[in-house]
Amino acid sequence: MNEREFKSRTKEFALRVIKLVSSLPKEPVGDVVGRQLLRSGTSVGANYRAACRGRSAADVVNKLGFVEEEADESLFWMELLVDAQIVSAKRLAALMTETNELIAMVVASIKTMNRRRIAANPKSKIQNPKSKYA
């Protein structure tokens, strides 16, 4: 999957989260959990776009870490909605599957980029020599 396709996929994910949150019951629990899900779910695509604008490989990896965290947090809020019996597991199954797939792809990208960085620079120029007291 290329950058453009992944941007589109994360945007579609955000739209699906928006629709879900809009349909939640208008009660305190649904409101609080919904706001959290809305924040984290829409952050996935926003943070991916930021990662695409990274200034270095290390910056991209760092920003992809935020994408992973926000997607995982979104999954947590969806699990909470199911466990609290606010939304049925059946209704959230496809969105939760999509969330897991996004997490897996981001983790794979992070691992690939880290392997490439290490291969390109096996010995960093920044050294941390052992202290004579260690």
DONUDO-419318 format. One record per residue (C-alpha): residue in one letter; x, y, z. Coordinates in Angstrom, 2 decimals. Each point is the difference from the previous one (the first is absolute). Layout:
// residues N
ATOM:a:X:Y:Z
...
This chain:
// residues 134
ATOM:m:0.00:0.00:0.00
ATOM:n:1.45:3.36:-0.97
ATOM:e:-0.10:3.28:1.90
ATOM:r:-3.01:1.38:-1.89
ATOM:e:-2.03:-3.16:0.57
ATOM:f:0.87:-0.08:3.70
ATOM:k:-0.96:3.68:0.36
ATOM:s:-3.34:-0.83:-1.58
ATOM:r:-0.47:-3.04:2.21
ATOM:t:0.72:1.93:3.21
ATOM:k:-2.35:2.78:-1.10
ATOM:e:-2.75:-2.53:-0.66
ATOM:f:0.71:-1.47:3.43
ATOM:a:-0.49:3.46:1.57
ATOM:l:-3.29:0.44:-1.87
ATOM:r:-1.23:-3.37:1.25
ATOM:v:0.92:0.97:3.56
ATOM:i:-1.85:3.31:-0.40
ATOM:k:-3.13:-1.84:-1.17
ATOM:l:0.24:-2.46:2.88
ATOM:v:0.42:2.72:2.62
ATOM:s:-2.89:1.97:-1.51
ATOM:s:-2.25:-3.01:0.49
ATOM:l:0.89:-0.65:3.65
ATOM:p:-2.67:0.48:2.64
ATOM:k:-0.19:3.54:1.36
ATOM:e:0.84:-0.93:3.56
ATOM:p:3.03:0.78:2.20
ATOM:v:1.88:-3.25:-0.62
ATOM:g:-0.60:0.00:-3.74
ATOM:d:1.00:3.65:-0.14
ATOM:v:3.26:-0.40:1.93
ATOM:v:1.13:-3.17:-1.74
ATOM:g:-1.18:1.35:-3.34
ATOM:r:2.07:3.17:0.38
ATOM:q:3.07:-2.03:0.82
ATOM:l:-0.56:-2.27:-2.99
ATOM:l:-0.65:2.97:-2.26
ATOM:r:3.26:1.64:1.08
ATOM:s:2.17:-3.08:-0.39
ATOM:g:-1.74:-1.33:-3.12
ATOM:t:0.37:3.23:-1.92
ATOM:s:3.59:0.39:1.19
ATOM:v:1.06:-3.15:-1.84
ATOM:g:-0.26:1.62:-3.43
ATOM:a:1.24:3.39:1.18
ATOM:n:3.11:-1.52:1.55
ATOM:y:0.62:-2.14:-3.08
ATOM:r:-0.03:3.14:-2.13
ATOM:a:2.49:1.57:2.41
ATOM:a:2.20:-3.09:-0.33
ATOM:c:-0.04:0.36:-3.78
ATOM:r:1.51:3.46:0.48
ATOM:g:2.76:-1.26:2.31
ATOM:r:3.35:1.75:-0.34
ATOM:s:2.06:-3.14:0.49
ATOM:a:-0.44:-3.74:0.28
ATOM:a:0.18:0.29:3.78
ATOM:d:-2.69:2.70:-0.05
ATOM:v:-2.25:-2.16:-2.19
ATOM:v:0.45:-3.00:2.31
ATOM:n:-0.78:2.19:3.02
ATOM:k:-3.17:1.36:-1.61
ATOM:l:-1.08:-3.46:-1.12
ATOM:g:0.24:-0.95:3.66
ATOM:f:-2.71:2.58:0.70
ATOM:v:-2.16:-1.55:-2.73
ATOM:e:0.41:-3.40:1.66
ATOM:e:-0.85:1.40:3.45
ATOM:e:-3.12:1.81:-1.20
ATOM:a:-1.26:-3.03:-1.92
ATOM:d:0.58:-2.24:3.02
ATOM:e:-1.78:2.52:2.24
ATOM:s:-2.92:0.05:-2.46
ATOM:l:-0.19:-3.76:0.27
ATOM:f:-0.10:0.31:3.80
ATOM:w:-2.97:2.39:-0.13
ATOM:m:-1.83:-2.29:-2.42
ATOM:e:0.61:-2.97:2.30
ATOM:l:-1.36:2.07:2.87
ATOM:l:-3.14:0.82:-1.97
ATOM:v:-0.54:-3.71:-0.59
ATOM:d:0.84:-1.07:3.57
ATOM:a:-2.31:2.68:1.44
ATOM:q:-2.72:-1.29:-2.35
ATOM:i:-0.45:3.40:-1.61
ATOM:v:0.67:-1.38:-3.49
ATOM:s:-0.22:-3.64:-1.08
ATOM:a:3.15:-1.90:-0.87
ATOM:k:-1.56:-0.92:-3.32
ATOM:r:-0.51:3.65:-0.90
ATOM:l:3.62:0.89:0.80
ATOM:a:1.64:-3.16:-1.39
ATOM:a:0.93:1.43:-3.40
ATOM:l:1.30:3.29:1.42
ATOM:m:2.04:-1.82:2.63
ATOM:t:1.45:-2.27:-2.69
ATOM:e:0.95:3.07:-2.02
ATOM:t:1.63:1.51:3.08
ATOM:n:2.07:-3.14:0.57
ATOM:e:1.05:-0.01:-3.66
ATOM:l:1.08:3.64:0.18
ATOM:i:2.02:-0.72:3.14
ATOM:a:1.67:-3.01:-1.64
ATOM:m:0.95:2.01:-3.10
ATOM:v:1.41:2.88:2.03
ATOM:v:2.01:-2.36:2.23
ATOM:a:1.36:-1.76:-3.09
ATOM:s:0.99:3.37:-1.49
ATOM:i:1.76:1.03:3.20
ATOM:k:1.92:-3.28:0.11
ATOM:t:0.99:0.27:-3.66
ATOM:m:1.18:3.58:0.38
ATOM:n:1.99:-0.85:3.12
ATOM:r:1.68:-2.94:-1.77
ATOM:r:0.92:2.22:-2.94
ATOM:r:1.40:2.71:2.28
ATOM:i:2.16:-2.51:1.85
ATOM:a:1.20:-1.57:-3.25
ATOM:a:0.88:3.41:-1.41
ATOM:n:1.86:1.08:3.12
ATOM:p:1.10:-3.06:1.97
ATOM:k:2.27:1.99:2.28
ATOM:s:-1.21:3.37:1.12
ATOM:k:2.45:2.88:0.00
ATOM:i:-1.30:0.91:3.42
ATOM:q:1.81:-2.14:2.51
ATOM:n:-0.60:-0.45:3.68
ATOM:p:3.35:-1.18:1.29
ATOM:k:0.06:-1.98:3.20
ATOM:s:1.02:1.91:3.04
ATOM:k:3.26:-1.01:1.60
ATOM:y:-2.03:-0.36:3.20
ATOM:a:-2.50:-2.49:-1.44
